[in-house]
Amino acid sequence: MSRQTVLIAITLTAVLVAVVTIVSCEREVEPGEGSEPIEETATEGEEELEALDLTPADLYFPSAGGWLRAERREVPSSEAVAEGIVAVVEALLAGPGVAETPASGLYAPLPEGVTVRRVYLAERTAFLDLQSPEGAPPPPSGSRQEILTVYSVVNTVLLNFEEVEQLVLLWNGRQPRTFAGHLDTMRPLSANTDLIARAP
Amino acid sequence: MPSSPNSVRSTHPRRLLLLCVAWLLAGSALAEDEKPEAPVILSTGTASLMVEGRQAANVAYSITPGGPRFALWPIAAVLGVEVRIGPLGDSHTLVFEDRHIIVGPAQASMVTVAPDGRGERKITPLDGAPIRVAGGLMVTLELLERALSDALNYQFAWNPDQQALTVARPELRRLRGSVSLVHQYQVSLVEIRFSEEPRYRVEQSPGALDIRLIGDRLELPIQIPRAGDPLVENIIVAPEGLRLELADNAVAEKPRLLTGPVTRMVIEVFEGRASSEAPGPSPRRVQERAPGIRTIALDPGHGGAETGAIGPAGSAEASLTLLVARALKLQLERRLPVKVVMTRTENVEVTHETRSAISNQNRADLFISLHFNSSFGPQAHGAETYFLSREASDQRAAEVAATENRAAGGETNPEQDLQMILWDLAQSYHLAESQRFANLVQEELNLALGLRDRGVKQAPFRVLMGAKMPAVLVELGFLSNPAEETKLQTPAYRAELVDALVRAVSRFKTQVEARDVVPSDADADSVGTGAAEDPS
């Protein structure tokens, strides 16, 4: 084999290696099968981030016995207090982790469909605006149920966010005089720990 | 506006004596070691009294280690303030239309009283006491400013180089304002909002109430609420202040200035007293209420579209409360020497404010709001009696909430804000008696029905806030409990509830009329606030 032949062979080999390398590189960035692992990795990374952003919160659900009972749950955390409040209240409105039965003894404080419309802060007072489907008024109830409904929300916000001392409840953008005809909601409300059951 | 001697009503000798006694009392209120010793006079002289840039008079002064002192009499005369000297020659009373200010030698304080000598005495401590000299009192610059600045809006300055005491009015402030007027069940509420805290004085006369600004002026125009109010016939606004012209049967309370996020003056105007009578506090004030339980307000909870709790068998709280209230009225009037007024007699919606107003206007001595309870789940049962919690009387907190909500872009209802003020604090005067009555109600219900004692509780219940008398809210049973709902549907069971309530009222009436209404500390400590035990 002449020197020229060896040089050609080496050149061809180098070209072949380069082509193979280029082709294989092109395959990695192509959409389709090869791209799926990258997306999966990215998804796993997001899940990890989400997991890191969860924080424990005590949600105070009305109980069949007429008191509030705390259920510890993981809720999305946020550096912004208002966003954090939205997260815990949405979790509260979604209801207790166990089914709403007399056996579970815990209840969602408000009917299904009630959502958080807006949360804003003024110094250490939070304003929580709840929205009902089609602007329906708060559900009628006796005073005990009304107390449990209101303080379920108030305690859940105030006992999870030390930055907030008082809560003003709004309903469809307005500050109601009462929710069900008894409890004054024109004033900022403070947490009421007397309503929390001592024993499960 | 200075009160010239001619414009001041003649002083009854007894009133003058009363004022002097008030001053003497003020002096005695100071501990001996707080009384300053007679100051050393370093020098004396005569200064020019310059009023608004012109020399108005000469005034004697004395220089003491505590600063200069000036002869009171010529300064007061130039400024048109009458000075009355007490029988012993010590007390000097500065007479203004809306207040009397009493000062005296060696007393480092001044006493402010109402012109009739009644009401609260305000004692203002001073750095230096007046000195008595042959020509009368020599007073400090501080006393002149404190006594005359608020009343007449004068500011004083001493220029020792020029030997001049200058008196001038500060630059006028221009205040923006707005006026609102609402009427609700024989009470009208006038609200005047100011851009800054005004300095003012109030002048009441038959058929009118004047708010005169001191040193401030209102920017006009200000929109006046439409005519047609049954108690406030007209509101006249001028740069110098406002005048309310009242109907013949109306009387105005003294205005209250509420400062906070919004500066506002609130004036309640009541129906009832003929305007030809002397102006003064409304007869509805609790302090003037005759002792005893003669009139009872029964408040059937909810009504109309506001159904309240609904039991699993369909019982509506609003209907049941009306049934019980009617029966209770009958039994109370039959068995006790009392009159009963109802806040509603039909199944109609009535606001909390109107319920309070009906009770207050009828001068009820006791307010009972009747309710039936509900809770989550069917277990809870028994009766609960509530009286108002103390934090509920925090009017300022409510105003802050409304204002901040408005500032944050939230929707508010100005009329609702006004109504909120209308009945604020009313119940806070009666919490002790309300608690006493609540204990009796709960006791009778437990005894009569063998109900589980859910205890007396406190809550910020809105219907209790405006009641100007002892007031409780009774939850007579749980409609959410099927067994209890069945019993509550039975007339015989409701009659037992009524009997228990009549006995509680009877016991309370006896106690009140025996003047045994002051609860002990032990009573206060025994009140449950909702102890965390399963109540079902």
Interface residues (C-beta under 8 A of the other chain):
Chain A: P62 S63 A64 G65 G66 W67 P102 G105 Y107 Y120 A122 T125 F127 D129 P140 S141 G142 S143 R144 Q145 I147 L148 Q166 V168 L170 G173 R174 Q175 R177 T178 A180 G181 H182 L183 D184 M186 R187 P188 S190 N192 D194 L195 I196 A197 R198
Chain B: G301 H302 E306 T307 G308 A309 I310 E317 H352 H371 F372 N373 S374 S375 F376 G377 P378 Q379 A380 E384 Y386 E391 A392 D394 A397 A398 V400 A401 A402 E404 N405 A407 A408 G409 G410 E411 T412 N413 Q416 M420 A459 P460 F461 R462 V463 M465 L473 E475 F478 L479 S480 T529 G530 A531 A532 E533 D534 P535 S536
